[in-house]
Amino acid sequence: MVRLRNPCMSIEAHGTLAGFLCFSTNRWGQYAKIIGKPRYTLTEGQKKVRHAYGQIAQLWRSRTLEEKKAYHSEAVKRGLTDWIYFFKVTWPDFYILEYSTTLGRTVLNKNHLNFAGL
């Protein structure tokens, strides 16, 4: 709820209005801002992608130094770090998108990623 005060020749407002407009005061004066929707909501697709990232990172950490050095020459040619090149090469094995005719859009192949818990 917005609280209004009306001292001599000015109006001061604090609080939110209708859940999307916020009135406040800082050291430079009063202001109003629009409260947007959060970008990083935890959706089912985000859970799957984050899980795949974690699996690839765990796979990289489990490699020996010699196995990691095998990616170095190709990574340098492309101007990438060893880890980024490894990720680029490994990602298609973990994250496969397919076109769904029933939904009419691209979706994650859940069977390929074996996400039983998600």
C-alpha positions in Angstrom: 0.0 0.0 0.0 1.3 3.4 -0.9 1.6 5.9 2.0 1.2 9.6 1.0 2.3 12.6 3.0 1.5 16.1 2.0 3.8 18.5 3.8 4.0 22.1 2.7 4.0 22.3 -1.1 5.1 18.7 -1.8 3.8 15.1 -1.9 5.9 12.2 -0.7 5.0 8.6 -1.5 6.5 5.3 -0.2 5.5 1.7 -0.9 4.2 -0.4 -3.8 1.1 0.2 -5.9 -0.7 -2.7 -7.5 2.4 -4.9 -7.0 4.3 -3.4 -10.0 5.1 0.2 -9.1 7.4 1.1 -6.2 7.7 4.6 -4.7 10.8 5.3 -2.6 13.3 8.0 -1.5 17.1 7.8 -1.7 19.8 10.4 -1.1 19.1 12.2 -4.4 15.3 12.5 -3.8 12.1 10.6 -4.5 11.7 8.2 -7.3 9.3 5.6 -8.7 10.3 2.4 -10.5 8.5 -0.5 -12.1 9.0 -3.8 -10.4 9.7 -6.4 -13.2 9.2 -10.1 -13.1 12.2 -12.1 -11.9 14.4 -13.4 -14.7 15.8 -16.4 -12.9 12.7 -18.4 -12.0 13.5 -22.0 -11.5 11.7 -23.8 -14.4 11.9 -27.4 -15.3 14.1 -26.6 -18.4 16.5 -24.6 -16.3 16.9 -27.4 -13.9 17.8 -29.8 -16.7 20.3 -27.5 -18.3 22.0 -26.7 -15.0 22.1 -30.4 -14.2 23.8 -31.0 -17.6 26.3 -28.2 -16.9 27.1 -29.8 -13.5 27.6 -33.2 -15.1 30.0 -31.8 -17.7 32.0 -29.9 -15.0 32.2 -33.1 -12.9 33.5 -35.0 -16.0 36.1 -32.3 -16.6 37.3 -32.5 -13.0 37.6 -36.3 -13.1 40.0 -36.1 -16.1 43.7 -36.5 -15.6 46.2 -33.8 -16.5 47.2 -35.7 -19.7 43.6 -36.1 -20.8 43.0 -32.3 -20.3 46.1 -31.4 -22.2 44.7 -33.4 -25.2 42.2 -30.5 -25.7 44.9 -27.8 -25.5 46.1 -27.7 -29.1 42.7 -27.5 -30.6 41.5 -25.0 -28.1 44.4 -22.6 -28.8 43.6 -22.8 -32.6 40.1 -21.6 -31.8 41.1 -19.0 -29.3 39.4 -20.8 -26.4 40.5 -22.2 -23.0 40.8 -25.9 -22.6 37.7 -26.1 -20.4 35.5 -24.1 -22.9 36.7 -26.3 -25.8 36.0 -29.5 -23.8 32.5 -28.1 -22.9 31.8 -27.2 -26.6 32.8 -30.7 -27.7 30.9 -32.5 -24.9 27.7 -30.4 -24.7 25.9 -32.1 -27.6 26.2 -35.4 -25.9 24.4 -34.1 -22.8 21.9 -31.6 -24.3 19.9 -32.6 -27.3 17.1 -30.5 -28.6 14.4 -32.0 -30.8 11.5 -30.5 -32.6 8.1 -31.6 -31.2 5.4 -31.7 -33.7 2.7 -31.9 -31.0 3.9 -28.8 -29.2 5.1 -27.0 -32.4 8.5 -26.0 -30.8 11.9 -27.3 -29.9 12.1 -29.3 -26.7 14.7 -31.2 -24.7 15.0 -34.9 -25.3 14.4 -36.1 -21.8 15.1 -39.7 -22.6 18.7 -38.9 -23.8 19.6 -37.0 -20.7 18.3 -39.6 -18.2 16.8 -37.1 -15.8 14.8 -39.5 -13.7 14.8 -37.3 -10.6 13.8 -34.0 -12.3 
